[in-house]
Amino acid sequence: MQSVSATSEVPLTRKFYKAANTSAPTYKKNQHRLYFSYFTIFERLPRRTIFPIKSSLSIMNDYVLKGEPTNQVKDGVVIVDHGSRRQESNHMLNDFVAMFKSRTGYQVVEPAHMELAEPTIKDAFRLCVQQGANHIIISPFFLLPGRHWYKDIPALVAEAAGEYSGISYIITAPLGLHELMVDVMNERIQRCLSHVAGKADECSMCAGTGRCHLY
C-alpha cells in the first residue's frame, strides 16, 4: 500500500485553507511542510510514522478535484465502533457521541456501527449530509489499527460517499498509543480495586454486571 510520512494533522482553518489553496498548485519539496490537498495539511515531525494514503488522507470526489465552486466547508463527524448484538453496548456509543458533541465545537456528530447494528456508516454519512456537512470526518472508536481500520471501514465509507457529489471525507486514526489512554486505564484499574476493597461503588461500566470482584 502506498504511504506517506507524517505525524499530525493541522486543524482546518481559513488561514490554513488559504495556504493550501495557494501552495498546492505550486508545490515544491520542503522538509518542514507538505501539502496534500486543499483540506489536509500535514507537518513533518522528527519521528517518522507511516500512514496509509487510502486510510489517512482526505478523499475528494471529481467534483472537488476539478476545481468546481464549493460552499464553505462544514464538518460532520461520524464516530464508528464495531457494533454489537448486545443493545446495551450499542447505546453506550450514543452516550459517548453526546459527550463528544458537548465538549467539542462540532455541531454535526453522528454514531455508526460497522456491522451487527444500526445506524450503519451509510446511515450516519447520510444524516451528516442532510444537516449540511460537506466534509465528513470518520473517527473510528477502535483501539488499534487492525483489519477493520485498514480495509473494512474505508470500503464502507467509500460506498456511502459514492452516493453524493461535492462531499469530501477523511478517515482518522484509531485511539492507539496515546498518553491519555494510560490515564484512562489506570483510572479503571484503581476504581475496580477500590470497589473490591469496599471503598467505592461500582463504576458505570461495571454497575449491575456483578463482574467487579475477586475470583
C-alpha positions as CSV (number, residue, x, y, z in Angstrom):
1,M,0.0,0.0,0.0
2,Q,1.3,3.4,-0.9
3,S,2.1,5.5,2.2
4,V,3.4,8.9,3.2
5,S,5.4,10.1,6.2
6,A,3.5,12.3,8.6
7,T,2.5,12.5,12.2
8,S,-0.1,15.1,12.9
9,E,-2.9,16.8,11.0
10,V,-3.3,20.6,11.5
11,P,-7.0,21.6,12.1
12,L,-8.6,23.2,9.1
13,T,-9.0,27.0,9.4
14,R,-9.4,29.8,6.9
15,K,-5.7,30.6,7.3
16,F,-4.6,27.0,6.5
17,Y,-7.2,26.6,3.8
18,K,-5.8,29.8,2.1
19,A,-2.3,28.5,2.5
20,A,-3.2,25.1,0.9
21,N,-5.2,26.7,-1.8
22,T,-2.3,28.9,-2.9
23,S,0.6,26.5,-2.2
24,A,-0.7,23.2,-3.6
25,P,-0.6,24.2,-7.3
26,T,3.0,25.4,-7.0
27,Y,4.1,22.7,-4.6
28,K,7.9,22.5,-4.1
29,K,9.7,20.0,-1.9
30,N,10.0,21.3,1.6
31,Q,11.5,19.3,4.5
32,H,9.2,21.0,7.1
33,R,5.7,21.0,5.4
34,L,3.9,19.0,2.8
35,Y,0.6,20.0,1.2
36,F,-1.5,17.1,0.0
37,S,-4.9,18.6,-0.7
38,Y,-7.0,21.7,0.0
39,F,-8.4,20.0,3.1
40,T,-5.5,18.2,4.6
41,I,-2.2,19.8,5.7
42,F,0.5,17.7,7.4
43,E,3.6,18.9,9.2
44,R,6.6,16.6,9.2
45,L,7.9,16.0,12.6
46,P,11.3,14.4,13.6
47,R,9.8,11.0,14.4
48,R,8.7,9.0,11.4
49,T,5.2,7.5,11.3
50,I,3.6,5.7,8.4
51,F,0.0,6.5,7.4
52,P,-1.7,4.7,4.5
53,I,-2.9,7.2,1.9
54,K,-6.2,5.4,1.5
55,S,-7.0,5.5,5.2
56,S,-5.5,8.7,6.5
57,L,-5.8,11.4,3.8
58,S,-8.8,13.3,2.6
59,I,-10.6,11.7,-0.3
60,M,-12.3,14.2,-2.6
61,N,-14.5,13.2,-5.5
62,D,-14.2,14.5,-9.0
63,Y,-16.4,17.5,-8.4
64,V,-14.0,19.0,-5.9
65,L,-10.8,17.9,-7.7
66,K,-11.9,19.6,-10.9
67,G,-12.0,22.9,-9.1
68,E,-15.7,23.5,-9.3
69,P,-17.1,26.1,-6.9
70,T,-17.9,24.8,-3.5
71,N,-19.6,26.2,-0.4
72,Q,-17.9,27.0,2.8
73,V,-16.6,23.9,4.5
74,K,-18.8,22.4,7.2
75,D,-17.5,19.4,9.1
76,G,-19.6,16.5,10.1
77,V,-18.2,13.8,12.4
78,V,-19.1,10.1,12.3
79,I,-17.9,8.1,15.3
80,V,-17.9,4.5,14.3
81,D,-17.5,1.4,16.5
82,H,-17.7,-2.3,15.7
83,G,-21.3,-2.8,16.6
84,S,-22.7,-5.5,18.9
85,R,-25.7,-7.8,19.2
86,R,-26.0,-6.5,22.8
87,Q,-28.0,-3.4,22.6
88,E,-26.7,-2.0,25.9
89,S,-23.3,-1.8,24.3
90,N,-24.6,0.0,21.2
91,H,-26.4,2.5,23.4
92,M,-23.1,3.4,25.1
93,L,-21.9,4.7,21.7
94,N,-24.8,7.1,21.7
95,D,-23.8,8.3,25.2
96,F,-20.2,8.9,24.0
97,V,-21.4,10.8,20.9
98,A,-23.4,13.1,23.1
99,M,-20.4,13.6,25.4
100,F,-18.1,14.3,22.5
101,K,-20.5,16.8,21.0
102,S,-21.0,18.7,24.3
103,R,-17.2,19.0,24.8
104,T,-16.1,19.9,21.3
105,G,-17.1,22.6,18.8
106,Y,-18.6,20.1,16.3
107,Q,-22.3,20.7,15.6
108,V,-22.9,17.7,13.4
109,V,-21.9,14.4,15.1
110,E,-23.5,11.0,14.4
111,P,-22.9,7.5,15.8
112,A,-22.4,4.5,13.5
113,H,-21.8,0.8,13.8
114,M,-19.6,-1.0,11.3
115,E,-21.7,-4.1,11.5
116,L,-24.4,-6.0,13.5
117,A,-26.4,-2.9,14.4
118,E,-27.9,0.3,13.2
119,P,-27.3,3.1,12.4
120,T,-24.8,2.0,9.8
121,I,-21.9,4.0,8.4
122,K,-24.1,4.8,5.3
123,D,-26.9,6.0,7.6
124,A,-24.6,8.3,9.6
125,F,-23.0,9.7,6.4
126,R,-26.4,10.5,5.0
127,L,-27.5,12.2,8.2
128,C,-24.4,14.4,8.2
129,V,-25.0,15.5,4.6
130,Q,-28.7,16.2,5.4
131,Q,-27.5,18.5,8.1
132,G,-25.4,20.5,5.7
133,A,-22.0,18.9,6.2
134,N,-19.8,18.7,3.1
135,H,-16.6,17.5,4.8
136,I,-17.2,14.2,6.7
137,I,-14.7,13.1,9.4
138,I,-14.9,9.4,10.1
139,S,-13.4,8.7,13.5
140,P,-13.0,5.0,14.4
141,F,-13.9,4.2,18.1
142,F,-11.3,1.5,17.9
143,L,-8.1,1.0,20.0
144,L,-5.6,-0.3,17.4
145,P,-5.3,-0.2,13.6
146,G,-6.4,-3.7,12.6
147,R,-8.2,-5.0,9.5
148,H,-11.4,-3.0,10.2
149,W,-9.4,0.3,10.0
150,Y,-7.2,-0.7,7.1
151,K,-9.9,-2.4,4.9
152,D,-13.5,-2.7,6.1
153,I,-14.2,0.9,7.2
154,P,-12.6,2.5,4.2
155,A,-14.7,0.3,1.9
156,L,-17.9,1.1,3.7
157,V,-17.2,4.8,3.8
158,A,-16.3,4.8,0.1
159,E,-19.6,3.1,-0.7
160,A,-21.6,5.7,1.4
161,A,-19.7,8.7,-0.2
162,G,-20.4,7.4,-3.7
163,E,-24.0,8.5,-3.5
164,Y,-23.0,12.2,-3.2
165,S,-21.1,14.8,-5.2
166,G,-19.2,17.7,-3.7
167,I,-18.6,15.8,-0.5
168,S,-15.1,15.1,0.9
169,Y,-14.2,12.8,3.7
170,I,-11.3,11.7,5.9
171,I,-10.8,8.5,8.0
172,T,-8.8,9.4,11.0
173,A,-6.5,7.3,13.1
174,P,-7.9,5.0,15.8
175,L,-7.3,5.8,19.5
176,G,-4.0,3.9,19.5
177,L,-0.9,4.6,21.7
178,H,-1.9,7.9,23.2
179,E,-0.6,9.0,26.6
180,L,-4.1,9.8,27.8
181,M,-5.0,6.2,27.3
182,V,-2.7,5.3,30.2
183,D,-4.6,7.6,32.5
184,V,-7.9,6.1,31.4
185,M,-6.7,2.5,32.0
186,N,-5.2,3.4,35.4
187,E,-8.4,5.1,36.5
188,R,-10.4,2.0,35.6
189,I,-7.9,-0.2,37.5
190,Q,-7.9,1.9,40.6
191,R,-11.7,2.3,40.7
192,C,-12.3,-1.5,40.4
193,L,-9.6,-2.2,43.1
194,S,-11.3,0.4,45.4
195,H,-14.7,-1.3,44.8
196,V,-13.3,-4.7,45.7
197,A,-11.8,-3.2,48.9
198,G,-15.2,-1.8,49.8
199,K,-14.0,1.8,49.4
200,A,-16.1,2.8,46.3
201,D,-19.2,1.9,44.5
202,E,-19.1,0.1,41.1
203,C,-18.2,2.3,38.2
204,S,-20.8,3.0,35.4
205,M,-19.2,0.3,33.3
206,C,-19.4,-2.5,35.9
207,A,-22.6,-1.4,37.6
208,G,-25.2,-4.2,37.6
209,T,-23.0,-6.7,35.9
210,G,-21.6,-8.5,39.0
211,R,-18.2,-8.8,37.4
212,C,-16.2,-6.5,39.5
213,H,-15.0,-8.9,42.2
214,L,-12.0,-11.1,43.0
215,Y,-12.2,-14.7,41.6
